[in-house]
Amino acid sequence: AGMQSALFLAVRHGGRMERGGRRRSEPEEADKGRMKRTIIKDWKTRLSYFLQNSSNSNKRKSKKAGKHRNYFRPSPEEAQLWSEAFDELLANKYGLAAFRAFLKSEFCEENIEFWLACEDFKKTKSPQKLTSKAKKIYNDFIEKEAPKEINIDFQTKNMIAQNIQEATHTCFSAAQKRVYSLMENNSYPRFLESEFYQELCKKTPISRAAQGT
C-alpha cells in the first residue's frame, strides 16, 4: 500500500509541475516507470510465495516432480476469464495466489485465509478433526482479538461460539458467505483494476521470464 501511495504522490507531483505549462520532464516519467516496476516486482515475490505454499498435495510428491507444472503464468485469455466471475478467479491456482498477494498488499489477507480454511473444513470427514479444526478456525479468525480477526457481526460470532461445541460442517456457513460477498464486492473489483492483473491480461509478459515464478 505504501508503494501505491508513493506512486500516487509521484503522479500528483507530476500534475503540479504541469500547471506551469511545461510538459512533464523525462526523469519524472522514468521515476514513474521505475515505481511501477517495483510494485510489480513486489507482487511477483508475494505471488511466488503463495504459489509455492498453496497446495499440500504438492508437498507429498517428490520435490522435483511437477514443482513448476502448475505455476506457469496464465495466458492473457485465461487471465481475462477471471474477470467474468469471482469463482473463476478462486478456482484457478495461479489466480487464487495472485488474489492473495493482492489482499496482502491491501492488508486484508485474513478474508481469503478464512475462506480457504472454511473450504478445507467442509471437506473434513472425521468428527474429531471437525471439532479440532472448528476450534482452530474460531481461535484464529472469529474470537475477539483473534490474530486474523475477520469483520463479521457480533450475532454471527456468538452463534459460531455455540455451534463449535458440537461442530458440524455448517458451523461457519454464514460467516463464510459474509466474507465471500465482502471480497466479491470490494477487493475483487479492485484486483481487476490493479496494475498486476492488467499486466497479466496483456499479450506481452511482465518480464522476460514468462513463467510465474
C-alpha positions as CSV (number, residue, x, y, z in Angstrom):
1,A,0.0,0.0,0.0
2,G,3.0,2.3,0.8
3,M,4.2,1.8,-2.7
4,Q,0.9,2.7,-4.2
5,S,0.6,5.9,-2.2
6,A,4.2,6.8,-3.1
7,L,3.2,6.3,-6.7
8,F,0.1,8.4,-6.2
9,L,2.3,11.2,-4.8
10,A,4.7,10.9,-7.7
11,V,1.8,11.3,-10.1
12,R,0.4,14.3,-8.1
13,H,3.8,15.9,-8.1
14,G,3.9,15.5,-11.8
15,G,0.5,17.2,-12.1
16,R,1.7,20.3,-10.2
17,M,4.7,20.6,-12.4
18,E,2.5,20.7,-15.5
19,R,0.4,23.6,-14.2
20,G,3.2,26.0,-15.3
21,G,2.5,25.0,-18.8
22,R,5.7,22.7,-19.1
23,R,5.5,19.2,-20.2
24,R,6.4,16.6,-17.7
25,S,10.1,16.1,-17.8
26,E,11.6,12.8,-18.8
27,P,13.3,12.0,-15.5
28,E,9.8,12.1,-13.9
29,E,8.5,9.7,-16.5
30,A,11.4,7.4,-15.8
31,D,10.7,7.6,-12.0
32,K,7.1,6.6,-12.6
33,G,8.3,3.6,-14.7
34,R,10.7,2.6,-12.0
35,M,8.0,2.8,-9.4
36,K,5.6,0.7,-11.5
37,R,8.3,-1.9,-12.0
38,T,9.0,-2.0,-8.2
39,I,5.3,-2.5,-7.4
40,I,5.1,-5.4,-9.9
41,K,8.3,-6.9,-8.6
42,D,6.9,-6.9,-5.0
43,W,3.8,-8.5,-6.4
44,K,5.8,-11.3,-8.0
45,T,7.7,-12.0,-4.9
46,R,4.5,-12.4,-2.9
47,L,2.8,-14.4,-5.7
48,S,5.7,-16.9,-5.9
49,Y,5.4,-17.4,-2.1
50,F,1.7,-18.2,-2.3
51,L,2.1,-20.4,-5.3
52,Q,4.8,-22.5,-3.5
53,N,2.7,-22.7,-0.4
54,S,-0.8,-23.1,-1.9
55,S,-1.1,-26.9,-2.1
56,N,-0.4,-29.5,0.5
57,S,-0.8,-32.2,-2.1
58,N,2.2,-31.0,-3.9
59,K,4.4,-31.4,-0.8
60,R,3.7,-35.1,-0.8
61,K,5.2,-35.6,-4.2
62,S,8.9,-35.5,-4.7
63,K,10.5,-32.1,-4.7
64,K,11.2,-32.0,-8.4
65,A,8.1,-33.7,-9.8
66,G,5.8,-31.1,-11.2
67,K,7.0,-28.4,-8.9
68,H,6.6,-25.7,-11.5
69,R,4.0,-27.5,-13.6
70,N,1.0,-25.6,-12.0
71,Y,2.9,-22.3,-11.7
72,F,3.1,-21.2,-15.3
73,R,1.9,-17.7,-15.9
74,P,-1.6,-18.0,-17.4
75,S,-2.3,-16.9,-21.0
76,P,-3.9,-13.5,-21.3
77,E,-7.1,-15.3,-22.4
78,E,-7.1,-17.4,-19.2
79,A,-6.4,-14.3,-17.0
80,Q,-9.3,-12.5,-18.7
81,L,-11.7,-15.3,-17.7
82,W,-11.1,-14.3,-14.0
83,S,-12.9,-11.0,-14.6
84,E,-16.1,-12.9,-15.7
85,A,-16.8,-14.3,-12.2
86,F,-15.2,-14.2,-8.8
87,D,-15.5,-18.1,-8.7
88,E,-13.4,-18.3,-11.9
89,L,-10.6,-16.5,-10.1
90,L,-10.8,-18.6,-6.9
91,A,-10.9,-21.8,-8.9
92,N,-7.6,-21.1,-10.7
93,K,-4.5,-21.9,-8.7
94,Y,-2.5,-19.0,-10.1
95,G,-5.5,-16.7,-9.9
96,L,-6.0,-17.5,-6.2
97,A,-2.3,-16.9,-5.4
98,A,-2.4,-13.6,-7.3
99,F,-5.6,-12.6,-5.4
100,R,-4.0,-13.5,-2.1
101,A,-0.9,-11.4,-3.0
102,F,-3.2,-8.5,-3.8
103,L,-5.1,-8.8,-0.5
104,K,-1.8,-8.9,1.3
105,S,-0.9,-5.6,-0.3
106,E,-4.2,-4.2,1.0
107,F,-3.7,-5.7,4.5
108,C,-6.8,-7.8,4.4
109,E,-5.5,-11.3,3.6
110,E,-7.3,-12.7,6.6
111,N,-10.5,-12.8,4.4
112,I,-9.2,-15.2,1.8
113,E,-7.4,-17.2,4.5
114,F,-10.6,-17.6,6.4
115,W,-12.5,-18.6,3.2
116,L,-9.8,-21.2,2.4
117,A,-9.9,-22.6,6.0
118,C,-13.7,-23.0,5.6
119,E,-13.3,-24.8,2.3
120,D,-10.9,-27.2,3.9
121,F,-13.2,-27.5,7.0
122,K,-16.2,-28.5,4.8
123,K,-14.1,-31.4,3.3
124,T,-13.2,-32.9,6.7
125,K,-14.5,-36.4,7.2
126,S,-13.6,-37.3,10.8
127,P,-15.8,-35.8,13.6
128,Q,-12.8,-35.5,15.9
129,K,-10.9,-33.5,13.2
130,L,-14.0,-31.4,12.6
131,T,-14.1,-30.3,16.2
132,S,-10.4,-29.5,16.5
133,K,-10.4,-27.6,13.1
134,A,-13.5,-25.7,14.2
135,K,-11.8,-24.6,17.4
136,K,-8.7,-23.6,15.5
137,I,-10.7,-21.5,13.0
138,Y,-12.6,-19.9,15.9
139,N,-9.3,-19.0,17.7
140,D,-7.6,-17.8,14.5
141,F,-10.4,-15.8,12.9
142,I,-13.5,-15.3,15.0
143,E,-12.9,-14.6,18.7
144,K,-12.3,-11.1,19.9
145,E,-8.6,-10.1,19.4
146,A,-8.0,-13.2,17.2
147,P,-4.7,-12.9,15.3
148,K,-6.5,-12.8,12.0
149,E,-9.9,-11.5,13.2
150,I,-12.4,-11.1,10.4
151,N,-15.0,-8.4,10.2
152,I,-18.4,-10.1,11.0
153,D,-21.2,-9.1,13.2
154,F,-21.5,-10.0,16.9
155,Q,-24.5,-12.2,16.5
156,T,-22.8,-14.4,13.9
157,K,-19.8,-14.7,16.2
158,N,-21.9,-15.7,19.1
159,M,-23.7,-18.3,17.0
160,I,-20.4,-19.8,15.9
161,A,-19.2,-19.9,19.5
162,Q,-22.2,-22.0,20.4
163,N,-22.1,-24.2,17.3
164,I,-18.4,-25.3,17.6
165,Q,-19.1,-27.1,20.9
166,E,-20.7,-29.8,18.7
167,A,-19.1,-29.0,15.4
168,T,-21.0,-29.7,12.1
169,H,-20.0,-28.9,8.5
170,T,-22.2,-25.8,8.5
171,C,-20.7,-24.1,11.6
172,F,-19.1,-21.3,9.5
173,S,-21.5,-21.1,6.6
174,A,-23.0,-17.7,7.5
175,A,-19.6,-16.2,8.2
176,Q,-18.1,-17.7,5.0
177,K,-20.9,-16.2,2.9
178,R,-20.4,-12.8,4.5
179,V,-16.7,-12.8,3.9
180,Y,-17.2,-14.1,0.3
181,S,-19.5,-11.3,-0.5
182,L,-17.2,-8.8,1.2
183,M,-14.4,-9.9,-1.1
184,E,-16.6,-10.1,-4.2
185,N,-17.9,-6.6,-3.8
186,N,-14.8,-4.8,-2.5
187,S,-11.4,-6.5,-3.1
188,Y,-12.3,-8.4,-6.3
189,P,-13.2,-5.3,-8.4
190,R,-10.0,-3.5,-7.1
191,F,-8.0,-6.6,-8.0
192,L,-9.3,-6.4,-11.6
193,E,-8.2,-2.8,-11.8
194,S,-4.8,-3.5,-10.4
195,E,-1.6,-2.9,-12.3
196,F,-0.6,-6.6,-11.9
197,Y,-3.9,-8.0,-13.2
198,Q,-3.8,-5.6,-16.2
199,E,-0.3,-6.8,-17.0
200,L,-1.4,-10.5,-16.9
201,C,-4.1,-9.7,-19.5
202,K,-1.7,-8.1,-21.9
203,K,-0.1,-10.1,-24.7
204,T,3.4,-9.3,-23.5
205,P,4.8,-10.8,-20.3
206,I,5.7,-8.8,-17.3
207,S,9.3,-9.7,-17.7
208,R,11.4,-11.9,-20.0
209,A,10.6,-14.9,-17.8
210,A,7.1,-15.7,-18.9
211,Q,6.6,-18.3,-16.1
212,G,5.0,-17.3,-12.9
213,T,8.0,-17.8,-10.5
